Amino acid sequence: MAHSTPLGDIVRAHRRTAGWSQERLAEESGLSVGTVRNIEQRGHARLETLSKVAAAFGLTTTELFASGAPLPVGEDSQNRQLLAHFRQALMPPVGIGPEPLTDPGEPEALPVVRRRIEDANQLYYAHRYDSAARMLPGLLRSAEAALVAAGDGEDRQEAVLVRADALFLAGKYLTQVRQYDLAYQAHTASIRLGRESGNMLTAATGVIGLCWLLLRQDRFDECEHLAATTAEAIEPKLSTASRGQLAAWGELHLRVAAAAIRNNRPDEAKEARRMAATAAAAIGVEHTDHRSHFACFGPVTAELKVVEDLALAGDHRAVLRRADDGLLSQSAMRKIGKPAENDYNRHRLDVAQAHVKLGSTQDAMDELVRIRTTAGEWIKHQPMARYIMEDILRTRKRTLTKEMREMAAYLDAHA
């Protein structure tokens, strides 16, 4: 008798309600019978696979999610030790009295703390994650000390914004390395400080970071709603808005679209992509200004996300057709500007996946090698890269090359 799992039970119940056999579900979803059987028996699947099953039933993806006891967690003393300073900075002990139980230390001048935030941001974008991890906890404590020491008026206003920016950067880094509970603490604190200061751009930037975290956790309904309501609240007048305001508004619509497309809501995703394209067109170039808006946003970034939708829909030929064409061509990027490296590398993973699905394993390997060469630490934190490598291992008909074996070991990928 098949082992019962929460996800398997839900899929099986929907299939039986529809009066379908496993073969019929496989046909309707475009999956193999073996994949359907594996979902029902083992109770897990990649998100893209689960989305196809949900679409076959006419459901959103999240309607197939099931609650259940989490899988046993192995001993993880190394990560506990590596993250101890982050926890001290973000999650200090709280007692029954009003006084804080930890001393933030001597405050530094706000311009000094601001420069340290900019230095840490450069480390993050250079994929120097070890260096960023060593710097960020102390930076968070310095920003807290500066806020505690600030008086009223402009000094306090600037201290609040400095602390919010430090928290946002920490949240972004922690989301990247998949330390989600810590990242949530950082982002929500950043949003609250933005609200306290009355700086809606700072608060909205924190929301953008939190939405990315929600996407990473497959919390699509919450992500879409949070991004949409925030975009509505800060909607700028296109003729007078600053580039930072337009970028934040456009980024929020990218988050709406990303959540909607993953949740089998293509109409909502299409409309959100249209709004993001409107903001990008109003800016006209790729805009990066970490003092006003931490992300890079513009026409190229918006186009990358359109191609990502094609990848999620399984239209791999269209991905390859558009990957280096139009706004994504090298000539266009020389004119308009390049997107953030992380966004571009995520796009190239879509390209690598398309090559694998269409049988071009060596082309996929070329993409993985290029990304590893330019962003080795980044790619190690991308499950999609591991999935692509595992697909290469399964589908490669000839003997694996040395390069493939080394990449599999680097990504901890197994056939």
Secondary structure, DSSP 4 states (H G I P E B T S, - for coil): -PPP-HHHHHHHHHHHHHT--HHHHHHHHT--HHHHHHHHHH----HHHHHHHHHHHT--GGGG----PPPPPPP-HHHHHHTHHHHHHHS----SSSS-SS---SPPPHHHHHHHHHHHHHHHHTT-HHHHHHHHHHHHHHHHHHHHH--STHHHHHHHHHHHHHHHHHHHHHHHTT-HHHHHHHHHHHHHHHHHHT-HHHHHHHHHHHHHHHHHTT-HHHHHHHHHHHHHHHPPPTTT--HHHHHHHHHHHHHHHHHHHHTT-HHHHHHHHHHHHHHHHHH-S-EEETTTEEEEESHHHHHHHHHHHHHHTT-HHHHHHHTTSGGGSHHHHHHH----HHHHHHHHHHHHHHHHHTT-HHHHHHHHHHHHHHHHHHHHT-HHHHHHHHHHHHH--SPPPHHHHHHHHHHT---
